Amino acid sequence: MIKPIPFGKYLLLDKIATGGMAEIFIARSTGLSGFEKFVAIKRILPHHASNEAFLSMFLDEARITVGLHHSNIVQIYDFGDIEGHYFLAMEYVEGKNLREILARVEENNEKLPLEHAIYIASEVAKGLDYAHRKKDEKNHIPLKIVHRDVSPQNVLASYEGELKLIDFGIAQAGIENENHKGILKGKFSYMSPEQATGSHVDSRSDIFSCGILLYELLTAQKLFTAQSDSSVLSLIQSAAIPSPSLLNPLIPKSLESILYKALKKDVNQRYQRALDFHKDLTQLLYQLHPSYTSADLAAYLQKTFVADVVAHKKKMKEIIHFLEEFSQKEMVPSEQKSSKGTCDLYTKKMQHEATYIGQKPSGDKINNKSQYAVRSQRPFQALAMTWLRVGILSFLILALLLFWHQLFKKYKAPRLPAKVEEKKISD
């Protein structure tokens, strides 16, 4: 947990993941007329900002993904550079990635129910099909996007049963594929045979990777695993596929047949379009479970991760409550370079007490506080105070005017001479 940190128009609320190159936060985005929403901020770690190769990959991810608008792909809202921090602002998904789901299933000594495995793979294939068919919006030329890293870590399943592809960081579009022959990018265990040899890859490579993903969902076992990376690559290049039904007897022959077609070594014998893979999986799913919907997956996830769901809901309520009060508390300026979760300056300058989100000062004041914090007020409170001041000032001005008016009447009003007054009386 972190103390909320202003970051441009965003307020970083909590760090939810840290990788070798970037960190991901849940953040609040604010806009006109009090518009607010929660987003995920993917921010390059400061010491990697000068890495041209990584920065180029990050820029590619932004360029490719920002134009993708599909229910099975995480939406990118914003991209930029705030004081040297390159970032992506994207859709925040409340849920787990497939690696976390598979780990929990293993902990429970279970296997993922077939219908959920089939549905997940079909939705991933649908998202891939959209990316593969995406055209340039200006010239309407196919972009020929290839994800190249379809793996459990890069598929999110929300607690509402939605599936979202993420991380197009090593995706390539069109002719750019030709410039990367011989370079291996992606997780070795989820590569296609052509990708494992450094050959040219196209959309059919993603289909093979999606097949590997389905195999693992069905069997709870990695398809390609060995003691070394070179051994893993050799297994992939041979594309020898053990029968999944030996690991899970519940797998029907019809499903095995679909899986084998997705995992053909020869790209010409493989599914040629992710859409065809999606259609076959969907048709089989409704043959086995005619009434299946995403709500079934949602119910399964909420049951499997019941403690996590409760904790998440509690945390979100606390975040919302905290934000209602936070506008009157100190805020860490966005210049801070800390990526450890709690701002270094606050850690060094004050005693802390634990809170649900970050830490907050307990009693002692910060010396030279103005260097580290700024104060803000809620808009309606600031407006009320302004009108109160205007009212008080107006009342004082009016009282002062009345006072001067009475003085003027008392000392400056003309009076008739005494003789004239006596004459008037005698008359």
C-alpha positions in Angstrom: 0.0 0.0 0.0 1.1 3.6 -0.6 0.1 7.0 0.4 -1.8 8.5 -2.5 0.6 10.2 -4.9 -0.4 12.9 -7.4 0.7 11.9 -10.9 -0.4 14.4 -13.5 -4.2 14.2 -13.6 -4.1 10.9 -11.8 -3.8 10.0 -8.2 -1.8 6.8 -7.6 -3.7 4.8 -4.9 -2.1 1.4 -4.6 0.7 -0.6 -6.2 -0.7 -3.8 -7.6 2.3 -5.3 -9.4 5.9 -4.7 -10.0 7.9 -6.3 -12.8 11.5 -6.0 -14.0 10.8 -3.0 -16.2 7.6 -1.4 -14.9 5.2 -1.0 -12.0 1.5 -1.0 -12.1 -0.8 1.1 -9.9 -4.5 1.4 -9.3 -5.2 5.1 -9.8 -8.0 7.6 -9.8 -8.5 9.6 -12.9 -10.2 13.0 -12.6 -11.8 15.1 -15.4 -14.2 17.9 -16.1 -17.3 18.4 -14.0 -16.1 16.1 -11.2 -15.7 13.1 -13.6 -13.8 10.3 -11.8 -12.9 6.6 -12.6 -10.4 4.0 -11.5 -7.7 3.1 -14.0 -4.5 1.1 -14.0 -1.3 3.0 -14.5 1.6 1.1 -16.0 4.8 3.2 -15.4 8.3 2.5 -16.5 10.7 2.2 -13.5 12.9 5.4 -13.4 16.2 3.6 -14.0 14.8 2.1 -17.2 13.6 5.3 -18.7 17.0 5.8 -20.4 17.0 2.3 -21.9 16.2 3.0 -25.6 15.4 -0.6 -26.5 12.9 -0.9 -23.7 11.5 2.5 -24.2 11.0 1.7 -27.9 9.1 -1.5 -26.9 7.0 0.5 -24.5 6.2 3.1 -27.2 5.2 0.2 -29.6 2.8 -1.2 -27.0 1.2 2.2 -26.7 1.0 2.8 -30.5 -0.4 -0.7 -31.2 -2.8 -1.1 -28.3 -4.3 2.4 -28.2 -6.2 1.7 -31.4 -7.6 -1.6 -30.2 -11.2 -1.4 -28.9 -12.6 -4.9 -28.1 -14.2 -6.5 -25.1 -11.5 -9.1 -24.9 -8.6 -6.6 -24.9 -7.7 -4.2 -22.1 -8.5 -0.7 -23.3 -5.7 1.9 -23.3 -7.0 5.4 -22.3 -3.9 7.5 -22.2 -0.1 7.5 -22.9 2.5 10.1 -22.0 5.5 11.3 -20.1 5.0 13.0 -16.7 8.3 14.4 -15.4 10.4 11.7 -17.0 8.0 8.8 -16.1 6.6 7.2 -19.2 3.2 5.6 -18.5 0.1 3.9 -19.9 -3.3 4.5 -18.4 -5.5 1.5 -19.1 -8.7 -0.2 -18.1 -8.6 -1.5 -14.5 -9.8 -5.1 -14.3 -11.0 -6.5 -10.9 -9.9 -10.1 -11.0 -7.0 -12.5 -11.5 -4.7 -13.5 -14.3 -4.7 -17.1 -15.5 -1.4 -17.9 -13.8 -3.0 -17.0 -10.4 -6.1 -19.0 -11.2 -4.1 -22.1 -12.2 -2.0 -21.8 -9.0 -5.2 -21.6 -6.9 -6.7 -24.6 -8.6 -3.5 -26.6 -8.0 -3.5 -25.5 -4.3 -7.0 -26.9 -4.0 -5.8 -30.1 -5.6 -8.4 -29.7 -8.3 -8.7 -29.2 -12.1 -10.4 -26.3 -13.8 -13.8 -27.5 -15.0 -13.8 -28.2 -18.7 -16.5 -25.6 -19.5 -14.5 -22.8 -18.0 -11.3 -23.8 -19.7 -13.1 -24.0 -23.1 -14.8 -20.6 -22.5 -11.6 -18.9 -21.5 -9.7 -20.1 -24.6 -12.6 -19.2 -26.9 -12.7 -15.7 -25.5 -8.9 -15.3 -25.9 -9.1 -16.5 -29.5 -11.9 -14.0 -30.1 -9.7 -11.1 -28.8 -6.8 -12.3 -30.9 -8.9 -12.5 -34.0 -9.9 -8.9 -33.6 -6.2 -7.8 -33.2 -5.2 -9.9 -36.2 -7.8 -8.3 -38.4 -7.3 -4.8 -37.2 -6.8 -2.2 -40.0 -5.1 1.1 -40.1 -7.9 3.7 -39.4 -6.5 6.2 -42.0 -5.6 4.0 -44.9 -7.6 0.8 -44.0 -4.6 -1.4 -44.6 -4.4 -4.5 -42.4 -1.9 -4.0 -39.5 -1.2 -7.7 -39.2 -0.7 -7.5 -35.5 0.8 -10.5 -33.8 0.7 -10.5 -30.0 3.7 -13.0 -29.6 3.2 -13.4 -25.8 -0.1 -15.2 -25.3 0.5 -16.7 -21.9 -1.4 -17.1 -18.5 0.2 -14.0 -17.1 -1.2 -11.9 -20.0 -4.8 -13.0 -19.7 -7.0 -11.4 -17.0 -10.2 -12.9 -15.9 -12.5 -10.4 -14.1 -14.7 -11.4 -11.1 -17.6 -10.7 -13.5 -16.4 -13.5 -15.9 -14.8 -11.2 -18.6 -11.5 -12.2 -20.3 -9.0 -9.6 -21.2 -5.8 -9.8 -23.2 -3.0 -7.5 -21.9 0.6 -6.6 -22.6 1.2 -6.1 -26.3 4.7 -4.9 -25.4 6.4 -7.3 -27.8 3.6 -7.3 -30.4 4.6 -6.4 -33.9 2.6 -5.0 -36.8 3.0 -5.6 -40.5 6.4 -5.5 -42.1 8.1 -4.9 -38.8 8.1 -8.6 -38.3 10.7 -8.9 -40.9 13.1 -6.8 -38.9 13.1 -9.1 -36.0 14.0 -12.5 -37.6 16.3 -14.5 -35.4 15.4 -12.5 -32.3 13.4 -14.5 -29.6 10.9 -12.5 -27.7 8.2 -13.8 -25.4 8.0 -16.6 -22.8 9.7 -19.7 -24.1 7.1 -22.2 -22.8 4.3 -20.5 -24.9 6.1 -20.0 -28.2 5.1 -21.6 -31.5 7.6 -23.7 -33.3 8.3 -21.0 -35.8 8.8 -18.4 -33.1 11.1 -20.8 -31.2 13.4 -20.9 -34.2 13.4 -17.2 -34.7 11.6 -17.5 -38.0 9.0 -15.1 -39.4 5.7 -15.3 -37.4 2.2 -14.3 -38.3 -1.2 -14.6 -36.7 -1.1 -18.4 -36.7 1.7 -18.3 -34.2 -0.7 -16.7 -31.7 -3.1 -19.5 -32.4 -0.5 -22.1 -31.4 0.2 -20.2 -28.2 -3.5 -20.1 -27.4 -3.5 -23.9 -27.9 -0.7 -24.2 -25.4 -2.8 -22.1 -23.0 -5.9 -24.3 -23.5 -3.8 -27.5 -22.9 -2.6 -26.1 -19.6 -6.1 -25.0 -18.6 -7.4 -28.5 -19.3 -4.6 -30.6 -17.7 -3.2 -28.2 -15.1 0.2 -29.1 -16.5 2.5 -27.1 -18.7 2.8 -28.5 -22.2 6.5 -27.6 -22.7 8.7 -27.8 -19.7 12.3 -28.8 -19.2 15.4 -28.1 -17.1 16.8 -25.4 -19.4 15.5 -22.9 -21.9 17.3 -24.6 -24.7 15.6 -27.9 -23.9 12.2 -26.2 -23.8 12.9 -24.7 -27.2 13.8 -28.1 -28.6 10.5 -29.6 -27.3 8.6 -26.8 -29.0 10.4 -27.2 -32.3 9.5 -30.9 -32.3 5.9 -30.1 -31.4 5.3 -33.5 -29.8 1.9 -33.2 -28.0 1.2 -35.7 -25.3 -2.5 -36.8 -25.2 -4.3 -34.4 -22.8 -6.8 -37.0 -21.9 -4.1 -39.0 -20.2 -3.8 -36.2 -17.7 -7.5 -35.5 -17.6 -9.8 -38.4 -18.5 -12.8 -36.0 -18.7 -11.6 -34.4 -21.9 -13.7 -35.6 -24.8 -12.3 -36.7 -28.1 -14.0 -33.8 -29.9 -12.1 -31.3 -27.7 -8.8 -33.2 -28.2 -9.3 -32.9 -31.9 -9.8 -29.1 -31.7 -6.7 -28.8 -29.5 -4.5 -30.9 -31.8 -5.5 -28.7 -34.8 -4.5 -25.6 -32.9 -1.1 -27.2 -32.0 -0.1 -28.4 -35.5 3.6 -27.9 -36.1 2.9 -27.1 -39.8 1.3 -23.7 -39.9 -0.7 -24.6 -43.0 -2.4 -27.5 -41.1 -3.1 -25.3 -38.1 -6.2 -23.1 -37.7 -5.7 -20.3 -40.2 -7.8 -17.8 -38.3 -8.3 -17.3 -34.6 -12.0 -16.8 -35.4 -12.2 -20.5 -36.6 -10.6 -21.7 -33.4 -13.1 -19.5 -31.4 -16.1 -20.9 -33.4 -15.2 -24.5 -32.9 -14.6 -24.0 -29.2 -17.9 -22.1 -28.8 -19.9 -24.7 -30.7 -18.4 -27.5 -28.5 -19.0 -25.5 -25.3 -22.7 -25.2 -26.1 -23.0 -28.8 -27.0 -21.6 -29.8 -23.6 -23.3 -27.0 -21.6 -26.1 -25.4 -23.6 -26.9 -22.7 -21.0 -23.4 -21.7 -20.2 -22.7 -17.9 -19.9 -19.9 -15.7 -18.5 -22.0 -15.6 -15.2 -21.0 -19.2 -14.7 -17.3 -18.3 -14.8 -17.9 -15.4 -12.5 -19.6 -17.6 -10.0 -16.7 -20.0 -10.1 -14.1 -17.3 -9.7 -16.0 -15.6 -6.8 -16.3 -18.9 -5.0 -12.6 -19.9 -5.6 -11.3 -16.5 -4.6 -14.0 -15.7 -2.0 -11.5 -14.3 0.5 -9.8 -12.2 -2.2 -13.1 -10.9 -3.4 -14.2 -9.9 0.1 -10.8 -8.3 0.8 -10.9 -6.5 -2.6 -14.4 -5.1 -2.0 -13.4 -4.0 1.5 -10.3 -2.3 0.1 -12.2 -0.5 -2.6 -14.7 0.8 0.0 -11.9 2.0 2.1 -10.2 3.7 -0.8 -13.4 5.5 -1.7 -13.9 6.6 1.9 -10.3 7.7 2.2 -10.5 9.7 -1.0 -13.5 11.6 0.4 -11.3 12.8 3.3 -8.0 12.9 1.5 -8.6 16.2 -0.3 -7.9 18.0 2.9 -4.8 16.0 3.8 -1.2 16.4 2.6 -0.3 15.0 -0.8 3.0 13.7 -2.0 4.2 15.8 -5.0 4.6 13.9 -8.3 8.3 14.7 -8.5 9.1 11.9 -6.0 11.2 9.2 -7.6 10.4 6.5 -5.1 9.0 3.3 -6.4 9.0 1.3 -3.2 5.4 2.0 -2.3 5.9 4.7 0.4 7.4 8.0 -0.5 11.0 8.2 0.8 10.7 11.8 2.0 7.7 10.9 4.2 9.4 7.8 5.4 12.4 9.8 6.6 10.6 12.9 7.9 7.8 11.5 10.1 6.7 8.7 12.3 4.0 6.6 10.6 1.1 4.5 11.7 -0.3 1.8 9.4 -3.4 2.5 7.5 -5.3 0.5 4.8 -3.5 2.5 2.1 0.1 3.5 2.7 1.0 5.2 5.9 0.0 8.5 7.4 1.6 10.9 9.9 0.9 10.4 13.6 1.2 13.6 15.6 4.6 14.9 14.8 4.7 17.7 12.3 7.1 17.8 9.3 9.7 20.5 9.4 9.5 22.8 6.4 6.2 21.1 5.5 5.6 23.3 2.6 8.4 21.6 0.7 6.8 18.3 0.8 3.0 18.8 0.8 0.2 21.0 -0.5 -3.2 21.4 0.8 -6.4 21.1 -1.1 -10.1 21.6 -0.2 -13.2 20.1 -1.6 -14.8 22.3 -4.2 -18.1 22.8 -2.3 -16.2 23.7 1.0 -14.0 26.2 -0.8 -17.1 27.8 -2.4 -18.9 28.0 0.9 -16.0 29.7 2.6 -15.7 32.2 -0.3 -19.4 33.2 0.0 -19.0 33.4 3.8 -16.1 35.8 3.5 -18.0 37.9 0.9 -21.0 38.1 3.2 -18.9 39.1 6.2 -17.0 41.7 4.2 -20.3 43.1 2.8 -21.8 43.4 6.2 -18.7 45.3 7.5 -18.7 47.7 4.6 -22.4 48.4 5.0 -21.9 49.0 8.8 -19.0 51.4 8.1 -21.1 53.4 5.5 -24.0 53.8 8.0 -21.5 54.9 10.7 -20.0 57.6 8.5 -23.5 58.7 7.4 -24.5 59.4 11.0 -21.3 61.3 11.6 -21.9 63.4 8.6 -25.4 64.3 9.6 -24.3 65.2 13.2 -21.4 67.5 12.4 -22.0 68.8 8.8 -25.7 69.6 8.6 -26.3 73.5 8.1 -28.1 75.4 11.0 -29.9 78.8 11.0 -28.4 81.7 13.0 -29.9 82.3 16.5 -31.4 85.7 15.7 -33.3 84.4 12.7 -34.7 81.6 14.8 -35.9 84.1 17.5 -37.5 86.3 14.8 -39.4 83.3 13.4 -40.7 82.5 16.9 -41.8 86.1 17.6 -43.7 86.2 14.3 
